[in-house]
């Protein structure tokens, strides 16, 4: 790897991290229910929406908040499912794409509403323009807005304030964060050469006299919210490896920055809202440290190349280029793969199925931990869950009742956290085992890599990431239904249980800080937090990854 490549990676990550603090403080201002200057700019747009929906700025209990989130999202899933099922007879379908098969429509509707954006279809040939805009792009706004609203409610409860109102929070997230930024970015992407049109596929005549149809459509508006909202997915089947979806090195840089921006900013939002900015900075630094270590491991592996191919004497100075876009090279492709899984975005500019075993392991690890930044909203809830586990473990070691932000963490909270912690491995490991037993014909590789393919699919679904090892034959009713169920439970179960934890903590009286209180805003806590993530989170999945990418790596050793 050249010095220039390393410098480009360092500059890209540094810019994203420098933008995190101002973005985080702005998000905290957005969800401040007191009158602010933002009301003057966005109130005119929000008031008609509130009036039309009969929404009042009344605080909800955690049960009301969770129910509002779950029911509204479920209704949106049903509406978009119907659009997919009838797209063949609906307008804005110039290429006459047929209606979706029922199980595929079920999978796709859940996928995009849960911020997963797993695609068991090829974008340009599977959806009409109407489905892309009214179905997919609509959910690309409402899905991250719902998740961020849940995270903000959780933070409010930790700070001793009412949880707020889900509908107000969701609308504010769309009108004050997602919509303005995505609207401006769509023009930026158009200027870079990304298509934005409702015209049908362009027809080109080659030098040989053949006719070629070139797919296009409203790609720029899709791309801007896809990256900024940590959605992922692709307008085209090859996602951000397509020149219309990622035309240049600068567009690739911008996409990486956008994927990192919201997840990296939430620790600063948290610090401001709970009145402990130092604790927010500690969580941010801990997440950055895990990200840098995992990025370094993946870069080292991909830059070294495949040992078996290297042993044949084939030149590998450019790194492992299998499945990678030549325009970006091994370094930028690796950075993209780590960022997209660390932020649970799921967009790809390289085929993850062709990553080296260690590169694939890093991508899997990011999703299994879901704390290395994590997706917008839901990922940060996971971060706070591990922070509470770290406090609980520290309290056990010194014989004190653990406290977090002045609230005692007792049996009720830890039971809910334990259930939340268990649901992820259950949703990943059990379906993977069943798929390997009952549907081995859908797995393209019978060896260790085949296990990794199935494991990656369910990990991506449970973590709401959406990227995949695309050698898997996943366009079948089994994979559509199974991953659809895993995506739904992986999204809403943890959010609801952690809102219950927040409601329980909010009802407790604050305990004054004493000399014996375990501080959660110093280096020691950051170390314990990282240790909790690695010990509790990583070891849970170690047997599975040992049989998959680790075993595959060992077989490639010369």
N, C-alpha and C positions, 0 to 999 in steps of 0.2 A: 504494500500500500504506500502510495507516495505521500510526501509531506503536504502537497497541495490538497489531496483528498482528506487528510486528517484535519487540515485547517478549515476546509469547507464544512466538514461535519461539526467542528467546534464552534464555528461562527453561527451555523444554523441553530444549534441547540442553545447557544448563549443568547441569541436574539429572542428566541421563544421564552426563555427563562426570565430575561429582563422585562419582557412585556407582561409577565405574570402578575407582578405586584400591582401596577396601575389597573389592570383588568380586574383583579380580585377586589380592589377597593371600590371600583365602579359597580361590580355586581352587588356588593354589600349595600351600596346606595340605592340600587334598583329595588331591593326588597325591604327597604326601610319604609314602614307604613306611615311615618310622620311626613308631613308635607315638605317636599324638596323641590329644587329647581327643575328636576326631571319631569315633574307633573305638568309644568308649563309646555314642555316639548312634546310629551306623549299623551297627556290627558285627553286631548281632542279625539285621539284615535281609540282610546280605551273606553271612554264613557258610553259611546253607542253600543259597544260590545257588551258591557255590563248591563245596559238597559235591555238589550235584545235577549240576553240570557237570564235576566232576572237575578243577577249576581249582586250580592251586598258584601261589603267589607267586614263581615262578621267572623270572629275567630271560631275555629272548629276544634273539637277535641281530637285526640289522635285517631280515634275510631272513625269519626266523621271525615277526617282528612284522608285516611287510608281508603275508606269506602268511596269517597269522591274520586280519588285517583284510579282505583280499580274499575269502578263502573264506567267512568268516562272513557277510559282506555279500551275497555271491552266493547263499548258501543262503537267506537271508532274502528276497531278491528272488524266488527260485523259490517259496517258500511263499506269499508274498503274491500272486504272479501266479496261483496256483491258487485262492486265495480270490476274486479278482476274476473268474476264469473261471467259477466255480461259485456266485457270489453269488445267482443266480436261484433256486437250490434250497436255499440255506442259510437258517437262521433269522434273526430280527431284520431282516426285510425287509417292514415293514407296507405299504409302497406298491407292493410286487411289482415292483421294478426288475429288469430283465433282466440276465443275465450279460454281462460285457464282451466285446466283440469281441477276438480274439487280439492284433492289433497294438496296440490301445489298452491292453489289459491289460499287454502287454510294456512299453509306454511309461510307463504310470502306476507300475508296480512299480519300474522303474529310477529314475523321476523322484523318488519319495519316499524311496528308499533312498540316493540320492546327494545329499539335501538340496536338490534342485532344485525339486521341487513344481510343475513345469510341468503344466498341466491342459489336455488336449485334450477335456475333457468338462465338463459343468456339474455342479457339486458335488452339489446337492440332488436332481438327477434322474439322476445317473450312478452313484451308489454307495448301497448299502444301509447301514443303521446298523452291521451287522456289519463290512462292509468299511471303514467310516469308523473304527471303534474298533479292531478286531483287525488291520486292514491299515494304514490311514493313520496313526492315532495311535501305533501300535506303532513304525512306522518313524520317526515324528517324534521319538521318544526315541533309538532306536538309531543313526540317521543322524548327528545332531550329536555323539552320544557317541563314535562311531567317529572322526569328524574331529578332535574335540578330543583324543582319545587319541593320534592320530597326531602332532598338534602338540606334545603334551607329551613324547612319545618323542623328537621332534626336538630339543626344548629340552634334555632330559636329556643327549642325546649331545653337544650343544654345550658343556654344562657339565662334560663329562668323566665323567659317570656312566653306568651301564648304562641301556639304553633302557627297561627295565621289562617288564611283561607286558601285552599288548593286552587280554586278557579282564578282567584286574583293573582296568585303567584305564577300560575301557568301563563296567563295572558301577559303579565308583565315581562316574563322571560321572553316571550315571542316578540312583543312590541318594542321592548327597550334593549334587547340584547341580540337575539337571533335574526330578526327581520332586517334591522338597519345595516348590520355588518354584512349579512349575506347578500342584500340588495346591492351594496357598493362593490362587493367582491365579484359578483356576477359580471359587472362591467369590466373589472380588471381582467377576469379570465377571458372575456370576449376579446379584449385588446391583445391578449396573448395568442389568439387564434382558436379558442374553444368555440364550437358552433352554438348558436342560439337561434333556432328557427323552427317553424311548424311545417316547413316544406318537406315533401317526401324525400326518400333517398335520392342522392344525386346519381346520375347515369354518366359513366365515363367510357370512352372508347379507347382501347389500348392500341399500341403500335402494331400488334399482331392482328388487329381487326376484331378482337373480342369485345363484348360489352360487360362492364363491371358496375354493380350497384354499390354505392358508398353510403353507408348508414350515417344519419345525422339526426338532429332534433334539438330540443331545448336542453342542451347539455350544460351550459354555463350556470344556469340557475340551479340545476341539479348538483353540480360540483361544489358550489360555494357552501351550501348548507350541509352537503355530504361530509365535508371536512371539518367545518367549524362546529357543527353539532355532534361531532363524534359518531356519525351515522355509518359511514362506510358504504359498501355496495358499489355497483358500477352501472352507469348508463349503458356501457358496452360490456360484452362478456369478459373481456380481458382487463376490465377495470382501469386503474390508473397507469397501466402499461400501454394503453391505447394513445396514439398521438393526438387524437381529438379530445381526450380527457386529461392528458398530461403532456402538452406539446414541447416543453423545454425544461432545461435545468432550473430556470427561475420559477416556473410553475410548480416543479417538484419541491423546490425550497419553500414556496409559499404554502403548499399543502402540508408539509411537515410542521411548519410553524402553527398553522391553523389547528392541526390535530392536537398539539401540545397545549395550546393557549388556555382553553377553559379548564381542563383538569389541573394544570399547573397553577392556575390562579385561585382555586378554591381554598387552599390553606390560608391565603391572605384574607379572603372573604370571611372565613371562619374566625381567624384571629381578631378581626375588627368587630364582628358581631358578638363574640363572647367576651370582648374586652381584655383579651390576652394575646396581643399580637406576637409576643415572643414564642408562645406555644405554636402558633400558626407557622412561624418561621422554622421551628424545630421539625414539624411534620414535613414542611416543604423540603428542608435540607435532607431529611431521611429518605424521602421519595427520590430526590435527585441522586443521592448516593447509590441507591439500588439500581436506578436507571443507568447510571454511568458504568457500574460494574457489569451489568448484563449486556450493555451495548459493547463494551470492550471484549467480552467473551465471544459474542457473536461476530464482531469484526475480525477477531483473530482467527476464528474458525473458517469464515467465508474467504478470508484473504489467503489462507493456507491452501485451499483447494481440496479436492478429493484425493486421499492418499493412494487409492488404487489407480486412478488415472495418472497421478504424478509418477508412480512407479513405472509406468510405461514410457516415461521420458517425454511426455507431452508438456509443452510450455504452459506454465500456470501463473505467470507474473501478474496477470490481471485478476487473479483470484478465481473462485469457483463461479463461472459464468453460465452454468446450466440454468435455464429457465429465467434468466435475467435480461432486462432490456439493455441493449448495448449503449443507448444514449445516456444511461445513468451509471452504468458500471457496477461492480460488486460493492463498492463502498456506500454509495447513495442508496442502492437497493437494500443493503443490509440495514442501514439507518432507518429507512422507511419501514422495513419489516419489524424492527424493534419498537419504533414509535407507534405504529398502528396497533400492535398488540398490547403495549404498555398503557395506551389510552383507550383501549377497547373500541377503537374505531372500525377496524376491519377492512379498510381500503387497502389495496395492494398494488405495487408497481413491479412486483416480481411474483412468480409462482412459488408459494411457500412449500409445495410438495417437493420442490427441487433444492430446497435449502440443505446444507450439510446437516448431519445428525445433531451436532451441537447447536447450529443455528436454529434448527427446528425445535430443539429443547428449550432454547431461550424464549422463542415465541410461545411455546406451550406454557412455560413457567410464568411468563407475564400474565397470561390469562388465568392460570390456576390461582395465582396469588391475588390478582385483581386489586393490588394496592400500589403498584409501581405507576403512580398517577391514577390509573383506573379511569373508567368512562365518566362523562360529565354527570355529576350528581350521584348516581348509584355507586360508582367507584369510590367516591369520597366517603360515603356512608360506610363502606367496607374499611376504609382507612381508620375511621373513628372507632369502628368495632374492634380492630386490632389494637388501637390505642387503649381502649378499655381493658382488653385482655392483658396488655402489658402492665397496666396499673393494678389489675387484680393479682397477677402473678407476683408483682413486687410487694403487694400487701401481704400475700401469704408468706413470703420469705422473711418479712420483718415482724409478722404477727400483728398487723394492724388491719382494721377494716379499710379496704381501698376506697379512695375518694377521687372523683374526677370533676374538675371545675366546681368544687365545693359540695358535690352531691355524693353520698355514699352509694357504692355499687355493691348490692347485696344479692341474696339468693335468687330473687325473682328476675333481676336483670341478667344475671349470669346464665340462668336456665334458657332465657330467650336468646342470648348470644350463642350459647352452645348449640341450640337447635339451628340457628342461622348458619353457624360454622359447619354443621354436619350436612346441610342440604346440598351444598355445592359438590362435595365428593360423591354423594349418593346419585345426584343427577348426571354425573360424568361417568363414574366407574360402572354402575349397574347397567345402564344402557349399552356401554361399550362392550361389556362382557356378553350381553345378550346378542348384540349385533355380530360379534365375532363367531358366536355359536350358531345363530340361526340364519345369518345372511353373509356368509363368507364370499359368495359369488360377486358381491358388489365391491369387494376390495381388490384393487389391481395388483397388489404386491403380497405374496403369501408369506413373506418373511417378517422380520421385526418391524420393517417400515409399514407393513400392512396394519399391524396393531396401532402404530402411530397415526395412520390415516383415520381410523375409527375413533381413537382417543381424541385426536385434534377436533374432529367434527362435533363431538358432544361437549368438549371443553369450550370450543368457540360458541356453541349454542348456550351453555349454562352461564358463561361469562358475558353474554350479549356482545360478542365481538363480531362474528360473521365471516371472518376469513376462513379458508379451508385448505386442506391438502387435496387438491383437485383431481388426484388420481382416483379418488373414491367415486364410485357410481351411485351418487346420492339422489338422482332424479327418479325415485321410486316411491310408491305409497308408504312403505315402511319408514324410509328416511324422512319423508315429508311430515308424517304424523309424529314420529318419535322426537325429532328435533323440534317440531312445533310445540309439543308439550313441554319439553325441556326448556325451551326459550321462555315460555310463559311462566313456568314455575321459577326458573332461574332469575327472572326479572322481578316478579311481584312478591314472592315469598319473603326474600330478605328485606325488601323495602318495608313491608307491613310489620314484620317482627321487630325491625329496628325502630320503626315509629312507635311500636308498643314500648320498647325500652325508653325511648324519648319521653313518652307520656308518663311512664313510671317515675323517671328522674325529675320531670318537671313538677310532679306533685310533692316532691320531698323538699324539706327545708334545707337551706344552705348551711353547711358546717363551716365555722370560722377556721381559717388556716392557722396552723400552729407550727412550732419548730419541728415537730415530728411528721408533718405532712409531706408525703412524697411529691416532690416538685415535678411538674410535667412540662417545663419550659427550659430544660437544660440539655446538655450533651448526654448525660447519663440516661435520661428518659428516651432520647433519640436512639441510643444504643439498645436499650431494652425493647423499644418498639420494633426495631429491625430484627432483633433476636426472636421476638414473638412471631413475627411474620414468617421467618425462616423455619423456626422450630415447629410451630403449630400448623402453618400453612404448607410449607414445602415438604415436610416429612410425610404429610398425609398422602401425597401423590407419588412419593419416591418409588414404591414398588412398581407402580404402573409405568413410570418413565424409565425405570431400570430395564423393564422388558421391552420397551420401545426404542426411543432414540439412543439411550446409553448402550444397549446391547448392539444396536446397529452400528454405532461408532466403533465399538470394540471389534466388530467383524471386519471393519475397513482398515484396521491397523495393519501395516505391512509386517 
